[in-house]
């Protein structure tokens, strides 16, 4: 099973736990008011978590398509990748 498929088969609570234990925070963008969507890199995947408030959150989606990173490009530092 591919990593994206394996991640998507996990229950939502396990997805969150796995993201927090193995992921690296990359950026955030506004979600549905007053929410916030945070982007994490988890191995070869990217995971977005929607925070409605500090105590209420859920995985929005996991993906591999770099095109879905466009909403975050103004926040990501790509200097290390270009050097």
PDB file of N, CA, C and O in Angstrom, chain B, residues numbered from 101:
ATOM      1  N   UNK B 101       0.848  -1.173   0.000  1.00  0.00           N
ATOM      2  CA  UNK B 101       0.000   0.000   0.000  1.00  0.00           C
ATOM      3  C   UNK B 101       0.899   1.243   0.000  1.00  0.00           C
ATOM      4  O   UNK B 101       1.882   1.295   0.739  1.00  0.00           O
ATOM      5  N   UNK B 102       0.571   2.224  -0.809  1.00  0.00           N
ATOM      6  CA  UNK B 102       1.323   3.468  -0.903  1.00  0.00           C
ATOM      7  C   UNK B 102       1.142   4.290   0.377  1.00  0.00           C
ATOM      8  O   UNK B 102       0.127   4.145   1.058  1.00  0.00           O
ATOM      9  N   UNK B 103       2.120   5.159   0.719  1.00  0.00           N
ATOM     10  CA  UNK B 103       2.014   5.961   1.952  1.00  0.00           C
ATOM     11  C   UNK B 103       0.740   6.798   2.032  1.00  0.00           C
ATOM     12  O   UNK B 103       0.138   6.895   3.101  1.00  0.00           O
ATOM     13  N   UNK B 104       0.317   7.408   0.919  1.00  0.00           N
ATOM     14  CA  UNK B 104      -0.898   8.224   0.953  1.00  0.00           C
ATOM     15  C   UNK B 104      -2.119   7.364   1.245  1.00  0.00           C
ATOM     16  O   UNK B 104      -2.975   7.743   2.044  1.00  0.00           O
ATOM     17  N   UNK B 105      -2.198   6.212   0.601  1.00  0.00           N
ATOM     18  CA  UNK B 105      -3.325   5.304   0.849  1.00  0.00           C
ATOM     19  C   UNK B 105      -3.313   4.805   2.288  1.00  0.00           C
ATOM     20  O   UNK B 105      -4.359   4.746   2.935  1.00  0.00           O
ATOM     21  N   UNK B 106      -2.135   4.446   2.788  1.00  0.00           N
ATOM     22  CA  UNK B 106      -2.025   3.960   4.165  1.00  0.00           C
ATOM     23  C   UNK B 106      -2.462   5.044   5.148  1.00  0.00           C
ATOM     24  O   UNK B 106      -3.196   4.766   6.096  1.00  0.00           O
ATOM     25  N   UNK B 107      -2.013   6.275   4.923  1.00  0.00           N
ATOM     26  CA  UNK B 107      -2.395   7.372   5.809  1.00  0.00           C
ATOM     27  C   UNK B 107      -3.900   7.596   5.772  1.00  0.00           C
ATOM     28  O   UNK B 107      -4.531   7.769   6.814  1.00  0.00           O
ATOM     29  N   UNK B 108      -4.475   7.594   4.573  1.00  0.00           N
ATOM     30  CA  UNK B 108      -5.912   7.845   4.439  1.00  0.00           C
ATOM     31  C   UNK B 108      -6.768   6.731   5.036  1.00  0.00           C
ATOM     32  O   UNK B 108      -7.938   6.957   5.344  1.00  0.00           O
ATOM     33  N   UNK B 109      -6.207   5.534   5.205  1.00  0.00           N
ATOM     34  CA  UNK B 109      -6.955   4.432   5.820  1.00  0.00           C
ATOM     35  C   UNK B 109      -6.933   4.490   7.344  1.00  0.00           C
ATOM     36  O   UNK B 109      -7.688   3.772   7.999  1.00  0.00           O
ATOM     37  N   UNK B 110      -6.073   5.338   7.915  1.00  0.00           N
ATOM     38  CA  UNK B 110      -6.036   5.481   9.368  1.00  0.00           C
ATOM     39  C   UNK B 110      -7.286   6.217   9.852  1.00  0.00           C
ATOM     40  O   UNK B 110      -7.818   7.062   9.132  1.00  0.00           O
ATOM     41  N   UNK B 111      -7.758   5.909  11.054  1.00  0.00           N
ATOM     42  CA  UNK B 111      -8.850   6.700  11.629  1.00  0.00           C
ATOM     43  C   UNK B 111      -8.370   8.141  11.850  1.00  0.00           C
ATOM     44  O   UNK B 111      -7.171   8.362  12.020  1.00  0.00           O
ATOM     45  N   UNK B 112      -9.275   9.120  11.852  1.00  0.00           N
ATOM     46  CA  UNK B 112      -8.875  10.516  11.993  1.00  0.00           C
ATOM     47  C   UNK B 112      -7.967  10.797  13.205  1.00  0.00           C
ATOM     48  O   UNK B 112      -7.003  11.553  13.084  1.00  0.00           O
ATOM     49  N   UNK B 113      -8.259  10.211  14.344  1.00  0.00           N
ATOM     50  CA  UNK B 113      -7.421  10.449  15.523  1.00  0.00           C
ATOM     51  C   UNK B 113      -6.003   9.930  15.301  1.00  0.00           C
ATOM     52  O   UNK B 113      -5.041  10.553  15.748  1.00  0.00           O
ATOM     53  N   UNK B 114      -5.865   8.802  14.620  1.00  0.00           N
ATOM     54  CA  UNK B 114      -4.541   8.241  14.333  1.00  0.00           C
ATOM     55  C   UNK B 114      -3.808   9.094  13.298  1.00  0.00           C
ATOM     56  O   UNK B 114      -2.585   9.221  13.364  1.00  0.00           O
ATOM     57  N   UNK B 115      -4.534   9.678  12.345  1.00  0.00           N
ATOM     58  CA  UNK B 115      -3.907  10.589  11.388  1.00  0.00           C
ATOM     59  C   UNK B 115      -3.301  11.796  12.101  1.00  0.00           C
ATOM     60  O   UNK B 115      -2.169  12.189  11.819  1.00  0.00           O
ATOM     61  N   UNK B 116      -4.061  12.374  13.021  1.00  0.00           N
ATOM     62  CA  UNK B 116      -3.565  13.520  13.788  1.00  0.00           C
ATOM     63  C   UNK B 116      -2.334  13.147  14.600  1.00  0.00           C
ATOM     64  O   UNK B 116      -1.326  13.853  14.567  1.00  0.00           O
ATOM     65  N   UNK B 117      -2.413  12.052  15.319  1.00  0.00           N
ATOM     66  CA  UNK B 117      -1.300  11.613  16.156  1.00  0.00           C
ATOM     67  C   UNK B 117      -0.068  11.340  15.309  1.00  0.00           C
ATOM     68  O   UNK B 117       1.035  11.743  15.678  1.00  0.00           O
ATOM     69  N   UNK B 118      -0.235  10.671  14.192  1.00  0.00           N
ATOM     70  CA  UNK B 118       0.896  10.365  13.314  1.00  0.00           C
ATOM     71  C   UNK B 118       1.524  11.649  12.771  1.00  0.00           C
ATOM     72  O   UNK B 118       2.747  11.771  12.704  1.00  0.00           O
ATOM     73  N   UNK B 119       0.683  12.597  12.387  1.00  0.00           N
ATOM     74  CA  UNK B 119       1.188  13.870  11.869  1.00  0.00           C
ATOM     75  C   UNK B 119       1.991  14.603  12.932  1.00  0.00           C
ATOM     76  O   UNK B 119       3.071  15.118  12.642  1.00  0.00           O
ATOM     77  N   UNK B 120       1.489  14.657  14.141  1.00  0.00           N
ATOM     78  CA  UNK B 120       2.199  15.380  15.204  1.00  0.00           C
ATOM     79  C   UNK B 120       3.470  14.669  15.636  1.00  0.00           C
ATOM     80  O   UNK B 120       4.439  15.320  16.025  1.00  0.00           O
ATOM     81  N   UNK B 121       3.481  13.351  15.575  1.00  0.00           N
ATOM     82  CA  UNK B 121       4.673  12.605  15.994  1.00  0.00           C
ATOM     83  C   UNK B 121       5.753  12.568  14.914  1.00  0.00           C
ATOM     84  O   UNK B 121       6.941  12.535  15.234  1.00  0.00           O
ATOM     85  N   UNK B 122       5.358  12.573  13.640  1.00  0.00           N
ATOM     86  CA  UNK B 122       6.314  12.374  12.546  1.00  0.00           C
ATOM     87  C   UNK B 122       6.396  13.541  11.568  1.00  0.00           C
ATOM     88  O   UNK B 122       7.225  13.535  10.658  1.00  0.00           O
ATOM     89  N   UNK B 123       5.543  14.537  11.753  1.00  0.00           N
ATOM     90  CA  UNK B 123       5.480  15.635  10.796  1.00  0.00           C
ATOM     91  C   UNK B 123       6.303  16.841  11.211  1.00  0.00           C
ATOM     92  O   UNK B 123       6.691  16.994  12.369  1.00  0.00           O
ATOM     93  N   UNK B 124       6.552  17.683  10.238  1.00  0.00           N
ATOM     94  CA  UNK B 124       7.258  18.946  10.432  1.00  0.00           C
ATOM     95  C   UNK B 124       6.337  20.071   9.986  1.00  0.00           C
ATOM     96  O   UNK B 124       5.843  20.069   8.859  1.00  0.00           O
ATOM     97  N   UNK B 125       6.111  21.029  10.875  1.00  0.00           N
ATOM     98  CA  UNK B 125       5.266  22.174  10.549  1.00  0.00           C
ATOM     99  C   UNK B 125       5.949  23.006   9.468  1.00  0.00           C
ATOM    100  O   UNK B 125       7.144  23.287   9.559  1.00  0.00           O
ATOM    101  N   UNK B 126       5.195  23.398   8.450  1.00  0.00           N
ATOM    102  CA  UNK B 126       5.745  24.199   7.355  1.00  0.00           C
ATOM    103  C   UNK B 126       5.144  25.597   7.269  1.00  0.00           C
ATOM    104  O   UNK B 126       5.879  26.572   7.114  1.00  0.00           O
ATOM    105  N   UNK B 127       3.819  25.712   7.369  1.00  0.00           N
ATOM    106  CA  UNK B 127       3.181  27.009   7.146  1.00  0.00           C
ATOM    107  C   UNK B 127       1.720  26.937   7.593  1.00  0.00           C
ATOM    108  O   UNK B 127       1.221  25.877   7.972  1.00  0.00           O
ATOM    109  N   UNK B 128       1.043  28.097   7.540  1.00  0.00           N
ATOM    110  CA  UNK B 128      -0.381  28.165   7.870  1.00  0.00           C
ATOM    111  C   UNK B 128      -1.047  29.159   6.931  1.00  0.00           C
ATOM    112  O   UNK B 128      -0.402  30.043   6.366  1.00  0.00           O
ATOM    113  N   UNK B 129      -2.351  28.991   6.782  1.00  0.00           N
ATOM    114  CA  UNK B 129      -3.154  29.921   5.989  1.00  0.00           C
ATOM    115  C   UNK B 129      -4.533  30.007   6.625  1.00  0.00           C
ATOM    116  O   UNK B 129      -4.933  29.121   7.380  1.00  0.00           O
ATOM    117  N   UNK B 130      -5.255  31.074   6.321  1.00  0.00           N
ATOM    118  CA  UNK B 130      -6.596  31.197   6.899  1.00  0.00           C
ATOM    119  C   UNK B 130      -7.511  30.074   6.409  1.00  0.00           C
ATOM    120  O   UNK B 130      -7.449  29.645   5.256  1.00  0.00           O
ATOM    121  N   UNK B 131      -8.345  29.626   7.312  1.00  0.00           N
ATOM    122  CA  UNK B 131      -9.383  28.656   6.968  1.00  0.00           C
ATOM    123  C   UNK B 131     -10.724  29.347   7.077  1.00  0.00           C
ATOM    124  O   UNK B 131     -10.806  30.573   6.999  1.00  0.00           O
ATOM    125  N   UNK B 132     -11.762  28.575   7.253  1.00  0.00           N
ATOM    126  CA  UNK B 132     -13.081  29.169   7.461  1.00  0.00           C
ATOM    127  C   UNK B 132     -13.042  29.937   8.775  1.00  0.00           C
ATOM    128  O   UNK B 132     -12.618  29.406   9.802  1.00  0.00           O
ATOM    129  N   UNK B 133     -13.482  31.175   8.736  1.00  0.00           N
ATOM    130  CA  UNK B 133     -13.388  32.069   9.901  1.00  0.00           C
ATOM    131  C   UNK B 133     -14.025  31.419  11.111  1.00  0.00           C
ATOM    132  O   UNK B 133     -15.123  30.875  11.003  1.00  0.00           O
ATOM    133  N   UNK B 134     -13.388  31.459  12.226  1.00  0.00           N
ATOM    134  CA  UNK B 134     -12.082  32.049  12.539  1.00  0.00           C
ATOM    135  C   UNK B 134     -10.955  31.027  12.470  1.00  0.00           C
ATOM    136  O   UNK B 134      -9.952  31.180  13.168  1.00  0.00           O
ATOM    137  N   UNK B 135     -11.087  30.021  11.674  1.00  0.00           N
ATOM    138  CA  UNK B 135     -10.150  28.902  11.658  1.00  0.00           C
ATOM    139  C   UNK B 135      -8.825  29.177  10.968  1.00  0.00           C
ATOM    140  O   UNK B 135      -8.610  30.223  10.356  1.00  0.00           O
ATOM    141  N   UNK B 136      -7.957  28.198  11.094  1.00  0.00           N
ATOM    142  CA  UNK B 136      -6.618  28.259  10.528  1.00  0.00           C
ATOM    143  C   UNK B 136      -6.280  26.875  10.000  1.00  0.00           C
ATOM    144  O   UNK B 136      -6.598  25.874  10.643  1.00  0.00           O
ATOM    145  N   UNK B 137      -5.639  26.803   8.835  1.00  0.00           N
ATOM    146  CA  UNK B 137      -5.194  25.529   8.288  1.00  0.00           C
ATOM    147  C   UNK B 137      -3.683  25.505   8.329  1.00  0.00           C
ATOM    148  O   UNK B 137      -3.022  26.375   7.762  1.00  0.00           O
ATOM    149  N   UNK B 138      -3.134  24.500   9.006  1.00  0.00           N
ATOM    150  CA  UNK B 138      -1.686  24.364   9.133  1.00  0.00           C
ATOM    151  C   UNK B 138      -1.208  23.228   8.239  1.00  0.00           C
ATOM    152  O   UNK B 138      -1.851  22.185   8.122  1.00  0.00           O
ATOM    153  N   UNK B 139      -0.062  23.463   7.614  1.00  0.00           N
ATOM    154  CA  UNK B 139       0.530  22.505   6.687  1.00  0.00           C
ATOM    155  C   UNK B 139       1.722  21.824   7.344  1.00  0.00           C
ATOM    156  O   UNK B 139       2.585  22.485   7.920  1.00  0.00           O
ATOM    157  N   UNK B 140       1.763  20.502   7.254  1.00  0.00           N
ATOM    158  CA  UNK B 140       2.858  19.698   7.783  1.00  0.00           C
ATOM    159  C   UNK B 140       3.407  18.808   6.675  1.00  0.00           C
ATOM    160  O   UNK B 140       2.674  18.378   5.786  1.00  0.00           O
ATOM    161  N   UNK B 141       4.690  18.544   6.743  1.00  0.00           N
ATOM    162  CA  UNK B 141       5.297  17.536   5.876  1.00  0.00           C
ATOM    163  C   UNK B 141       5.461  16.287   6.721  1.00  0.00           C
ATOM    164  O   UNK B 141       6.023  16.331   7.815  1.00  0.00           O
ATOM    165  N   UNK B 142       4.965  15.177   6.203  1.00  0.00           N
ATOM    166  CA  UNK B 142       5.058  13.888   6.896  1.00  0.00           C
ATOM    167  C   UNK B 142       5.653  12.910   5.889  1.00  0.00           C
ATOM    168  O   UNK B 142       4.934  12.322   5.081  1.00  0.00           O
ATOM    169  N   UNK B 143       6.966  12.741   5.947  1.00  0.00           N
ATOM    170  CA  UNK B 143       7.639  11.900   4.961  1.00  0.00           C
ATOM    171  C   UNK B 143       7.447  12.486   3.573  1.00  0.00           C
ATOM    172  O   UNK B 143       7.768  13.651   3.340  1.00  0.00           O
ATOM    173  N   UNK B 144       6.927  11.688   2.649  1.00  0.00           N
ATOM    174  CA  UNK B 144       6.701  12.132   1.276  1.00  0.00           C
ATOM    175  C   UNK B 144       5.337  12.791   1.094  1.00  0.00           C
ATOM    176  O   UNK B 144       4.962  13.146  -0.024  1.00  0.00           O
ATOM    177  N   UNK B 145       4.589  12.957   2.194  1.00  0.00           N
ATOM    178  CA  UNK B 145       3.239  13.519   2.126  1.00  0.00           C
ATOM    179  C   UNK B 145       3.202  14.916   2.711  1.00  0.00           C
ATOM    180  O   UNK B 145       4.074  15.309   3.486  1.00  0.00           O
ATOM    181  N   UNK B 146       2.184  15.650   2.329  1.00  0.00           N
ATOM    182  CA  UNK B 146       1.837  16.903   2.980  1.00  0.00           C
ATOM    183  C   UNK B 146       0.471  16.698   3.616  1.00  0.00           C
ATOM    184  O   UNK B 146      -0.407  16.070   3.025  1.00  0.00           O
ATOM    185  N   UNK B 147       0.295  17.223   4.813  1.00  0.00           N
ATOM    186  CA  UNK B 147      -0.964  17.061   5.532  1.00  0.00           C
ATOM    187  C   UNK B 147      -1.434  18.431   5.994  1.00  0.00           C
ATOM    188  O   UNK B 147      -0.674  19.195   6.588  1.00  0.00           O
ATOM    189  N   UNK B 148      -2.693  18.729   5.714  1.00  0.00           N
ATOM    190  CA  UNK B 148      -3.306  19.958   6.195  1.00  0.00           C
ATOM    191  C   UNK B 148      -4.225  19.615   7.360  1.00  0.00           C
ATOM    192  O   UNK B 148      -5.031  18.688   7.277  1.00  0.00           O
ATOM    193  N   UNK B 149      -4.096  20.371   8.444  1.00  0.00           N
ATOM    194  CA  UNK B 149      -4.969  20.209   9.604  1.00  0.00           C
ATOM    195  C   UNK B 149      -5.728  21.515   9.789  1.00  0.00           C
ATOM    196  O   UNK B 149      -5.125  22.585   9.881  1.00  0.00           O
ATOM    197  N   UNK B 150      -7.049  21.424   9.844  1.00  0.00           N
ATOM    198  CA  UNK B 150      -7.902  22.586  10.036  1.00  0.00           C
ATOM    199  C   UNK B 150      -8.163  22.758  11.529  1.00  0.00           C
ATOM    200  O   UNK B 150      -8.724  21.879  12.183  1.00  0.00           O
ATOM    201  N   UNK B 151      -7.748  23.896  12.047  1.00  0.00           N
ATOM    202  CA  UNK B 151      -7.987  24.241  13.443  1.00  0.00           C
ATOM    203  C   UNK B 151      -9.165  25.210  13.499  1.00  0.00           C
ATOM    204  O   UNK B 151      -9.052  26.349  13.045  1.00  0.00           O
ATOM    205  N   UNK B 152     -10.279  24.772  14.046  1.00  0.00           N
ATOM    206  CA  UNK B 152     -11.421  25.680  14.237  1.00  0.00           C
ATOM    207  C   UNK B 152     -11.131  26.615  15.404  1.00  0.00           C
ATOM    208  O   UNK B 152     -11.523  27.782  15.398  1.00  0.00           O
ATOM    209  N   UNK B 153     -10.432  26.077  16.412  1.00  0.00           N
ATOM    210  CA  UNK B 153      -9.937  26.815  17.566  1.00  0.00           C
ATOM    211  C   UNK B 153      -8.845  25.936  18.166  1.00  0.00           C
ATOM    212  O   UNK B 153      -8.638  24.823  17.681  1.00  0.00           O
ATOM    213  N   UNK B 154      -8.135  26.391  19.203  1.00  0.00           N
ATOM    214  CA  UNK B 154      -7.022  25.577  19.717  1.00  0.00           C
ATOM    215  C   UNK B 154      -7.410  24.182  20.215  1.00  0.00           C
ATOM    216  O   UNK B 154      -6.553  23.304  20.313  1.00  0.00           O
ATOM    217  N   UNK B 155      -8.687  23.970  20.529  1.00  0.00           N
ATOM    218  CA  UNK B 155      -9.116  22.675  21.062  1.00  0.00           C
ATOM    219  C   UNK B 155      -9.957  21.857  20.095  1.00  0.00           C
ATOM    220  O   UNK B 155     -10.373  20.749  20.432  1.00  0.00           O
ATOM    221  N   UNK B 156     -10.212  22.371  18.916  1.00  0.00           N
ATOM    222  CA  UNK B 156     -11.062  21.670  17.949  1.00  0.00           C
ATOM    223  C   UNK B 156     -10.381  21.685  16.584  1.00  0.00           C
ATOM    224  O   UNK B 156     -10.184  22.741  15.984  1.00  0.00           O
ATOM    225  N   UNK B 157     -10.024  20.485  16.101  1.00  0.00           N
ATOM    226  CA  UNK B 157      -9.270  20.393  14.855  1.00  0.00           C
ATOM    227  C   UNK B 157      -9.509  19.048  14.200  1.00  0.00           C
ATOM    228  O   UNK B 157      -9.987  18.103  14.827  1.00  0.00           O
ATOM    229  N   UNK B 158      -9.163  18.985  12.917  1.00  0.00           N
ATOM    230  CA  UNK B 158      -9.321  17.748  12.165  1.00  0.00           C
ATOM    231  C   UNK B 158      -8.392  17.780  10.956  1.00  0.00           C
ATOM    232  O   UNK B 158      -8.013  18.850  10.481  1.00  0.00           O
ATOM    233  N   UNK B 159      -8.034  16.608  10.468  1.00  0.00           N
ATOM    234  CA  UNK B 159      -7.253  16.523   9.244  1.00  0.00           C
ATOM    235  C   UNK B 159      -8.169  16.920   8.091  1.00  0.00           C
ATOM    236  O   UNK B 159      -9.263  16.377   7.938  1.00  0.00           O
ATOM    237  N   UNK B 160      -7.711  17.867   7.286  1.00  0.00           N
ATOM    238  CA  UNK B 160      -8.484  18.268   6.114  1.00  0.00           C
ATOM    239  C   UNK B 160      -8.160  17.342   4.965  1.00  0.00           C
ATOM    240  O   UNK B 160      -9.051  16.772   4.335  1.00  0.00           O
ATOM    241  N   UNK B 161      -6.851  17.196   4.693  1.00  0.00           N
ATOM    242  CA  UNK B 161      -6.455  16.294   3.615  1.00  0.00           C
ATOM    243  C   UNK B 161      -4.966  16.012   3.685  1.00  0.00           C
ATOM    244  O   UNK B 161      -4.178  16.788   4.225  1.00  0.00           O
ATOM    245  N   UNK B 162      -4.617  14.875   3.117  1.00  0.00           N
ATOM    246  CA  UNK B 162      -3.222  14.503   2.911  1.00  0.00           C
ATOM    247  C   UNK B 162      -3.024  14.412   1.405  1.00  0.00           C
ATOM    248  O   UNK B 162      -3.911  13.954   0.684  1.00  0.00           O
ATOM    249  N   UNK B 163      -1.850  14.853   0.926  1.00  0.00           N
ATOM    250  CA  UNK B 163      -1.633  14.860  -0.519  1.00  0.00           C
ATOM    251  C   UNK B 163      -0.146  14.797  -0.834  1.00  0.00           C
ATOM    252  O   UNK B 163       0.698  15.023   0.033  1.00  0.00           O
ATOM    253  N   UNK B 164       0.158  14.486  -2.091  1.00  0.00           N
ATOM    254  CA  UNK B 164       1.539  14.465  -2.580  1.00  0.00           C
ATOM    255  C   UNK B 164       1.753  15.491  -3.687  1.00  0.00           C
ATOM    256  O   UNK B 164       2.895  15.815  -4.011  1.00  0.00           O
ATOM    257  N   UNK B 165       0.688  16.002  -4.265  1.00  0.00           N
ATOM    258  CA  UNK B 165       0.752  16.916  -5.397  1.00  0.00           C
ATOM    259  C   UNK B 165       1.337  18.266  -4.969  1.00  0.00           C
ATOM    260  O   UNK B 165       0.700  18.985  -4.200  1.00  0.00           O
ATOM    261  N   UNK B 166       2.538  18.628  -5.448  1.00  0.00           N
ATOM    262  CA  UNK B 166       3.131  19.908  -5.052  1.00  0.00           C
ATOM    263  C   UNK B 166       2.321  21.114  -5.523  1.00  0.00           C
ATOM    264  O   UNK B 166       2.492  22.209  -4.985  1.00  0.00           O
ATOM    265  N   UNK B 167       1.459  20.945  -6.497  1.00  0.00           N
ATOM    266  CA  UNK B 167       0.609  22.036  -6.947  1.00  0.00           C
ATOM    267  C   UNK B 167      -0.342  22.524  -5.870  1.00  0.00           C
ATOM    268  O   UNK B 167      -0.782  23.673  -5.902  1.00  0.00           O
ATOM    269  N   UNK B 168      -0.662  21.656  -4.912  1.00  0.00           N
ATOM    270  CA  UNK B 168      -1.559  22.039  -3.827  1.00  0.00           C
ATOM    271  C   UNK B 168      -0.858  22.889  -2.769  1.00  0.00           C
ATOM    272  O   UNK B 168      -1.491  23.332  -1.810  1.00  0.00           O
ATOM    273  N   UNK B 169       0.446  23.119  -2.939  1.00  0.00           N
ATOM    274  CA  UNK B 169       1.199  23.973  -2.014  1.00  0.00           C
ATOM    275  C   UNK B 169       1.095  25.456  -2.369  1.00  0.00           C
ATOM    276  O   UNK B 169       1.567  26.301  -1.609  1.00  0.00           O
ATOM    277  N   UNK B 170       0.489  25.785  -3.502  1.00  0.00           N
ATOM    278  CA  UNK B 170       0.421  27.176  -3.968  1.00  0.00           C
ATOM    279  C   UNK B 170      -0.095  28.161  -2.911  1.00  0.00           C
ATOM    280  O   UNK B 170       0.456  29.256  -2.809  1.00  0.00           O
ATOM    281  N   UNK B 171      -1.120  27.830  -2.124  1.00  0.00           N
ATOM    282  CA  UNK B 171      -1.581  28.804  -1.124  1.00  0.00           C
ATOM    283  C   UNK B 171      -0.532  29.129  -0.052  1.00  0.00           C
ATOM    284  O   UNK B 171      -0.690  30.092   0.698  1.00  0.00           O
ATOM    285  N   UNK B 172       0.526  28.335   0.018  1.00  0.00           N
ATOM    286  CA  UNK B 172       1.539  28.515   1.064  1.00  0.00           C
ATOM    287  C   UNK B 172       2.852  29.105   0.544  1.00  0.00           C
ATOM    288  O   UNK B 172       3.740  29.401   1.343  1.00  0.00           O
ATOM    289  N   UNK B 173       2.996  29.281  -0.750  1.00  0.00           N
ATOM    290  CA  UNK B 173       4.296  29.641  -1.319  1.00  0.00           C
ATOM    291  C   UNK B 173       4.876  30.928  -0.760  1.00  0.00           C
ATOM    292  O   UNK B 173       6.096  31.047  -0.645  1.00  0.00           O
ATOM    293  N   UNK B 174       4.044  31.890  -0.412  1.00  0.00           N
ATOM    294  CA  UNK B 174       4.577  33.140   0.126  1.00  0.00           C
ATOM    295  C   UNK B 174       5.173  32.962   1.521  1.00  0.00           C
ATOM    296  O   UNK B 174       5.872  33.851   2.007  1.00  0.00           O
ATOM    297  N   UNK B 175       4.909  31.834   2.168  1.00  0.00           N
ATOM    298  CA  UNK B 175       5.409  31.585   3.520  1.00  0.00           C
ATOM    299  C   UNK B 175       6.579  30.603   3.572  1.00  0.00           C
ATOM    300  O   UNK B 175       7.303  30.555   4.566  1.00  0.00           O
ATOM    301  N   UNK B 176       6.766  29.827   2.514  1.00  0.00           N
ATOM    302  CA  UNK B 176       7.794  28.799   2.518  1.00  0.00           C
ATOM    303  C   UNK B 176       9.125  29.387   2.059  1.00  0.00           C
ATOM    304  O   UNK B 176       9.176  30.120   1.071  1.00  0.00           O
ATOM    305  N   UNK B 177      10.192  29.070   2.769  1.00  0.00           N
ATOM    306  CA  UNK B 177      11.518  29.522   2.400  1.00  0.00           C
ATOM    307  C   UNK B 177      12.159  28.418   1.538  1.00  0.00           C
ATOM    308  O   UNK B 177      12.478  27.333   2.023  1.00  0.00           O
ATOM    309  N   UNK B 178      12.331  28.727   0.270  1.00  0.00           N
ATOM    310  CA  UNK B 178      12.871  27.755  -0.668  1.00  0.00           C
ATOM    311  C   UNK B 178      14.355  27.977  -0.930  1.00  0.00           C
ATOM    312  O   UNK B 178      14.933  27.295  -1.776  1.00  0.00           O
ATOM    313  N   UNK B 179      14.991  28.920  -0.219  1.00  0.00           N
ATOM    314  CA  UNK B 179      16.401  29.225  -0.439  1.00  0.00           C
ATOM    315  C   UNK B 179      17.287  28.009  -0.315  1.00  0.00           C
ATOM    316  O   UNK B 179      18.188  27.816  -1.131  1.00  0.00           O
ATOM    317  N   UNK B 180      17.051  27.184   0.691  1.00  0.00           N
ATOM    318  CA  UNK B 180      17.877  25.994   0.893  1.00  0.00           C
ATOM    319  C   UNK B 180      17.736  25.007  -0.260  1.00  0.00           C
ATOM    320  O   UNK B 180      18.681  24.290  -0.587  1.00  0.00           O
ATOM    321  N   UNK B 181      16.570  24.972  -0.868  1.00  0.00           N
ATOM    322  CA  UNK B 181      16.351  24.054  -1.974  1.00  0.00           C
ATOM    323  C   UNK B 181      17.020  24.561  -3.249  1.00  0.00           C
ATOM    324  O   UNK B 181      17.399  23.765  -4.108  1.00  0.00           O
ATOM    325  N   UNK B 182      17.166  25.872  -3.377  1.00  0.00           N
ATOM    326  CA  UNK B 182      17.711  26.465  -4.588  1.00  0.00           C
ATOM    327  C   UNK B 182      19.222  26.640  -4.527  1.00  0.00           C
ATOM    328  O   UNK B 182      19.849  26.924  -5.548  1.00  0.00           O
ATOM    329  N   UNK B 183      19.810  26.479  -3.360  1.00  0.00           N
ATOM    330  CA  UNK B 183      21.273  26.690  -3.195  1.00  0.00           C
ATOM    331  C   UNK B 183      22.063  25.512  -3.714  1.00  0.00           C
ATOM    332  O   UNK B 183      23.292  25.519  -3.656  1.00  0.00           O
TER     333      UNK B 183
END
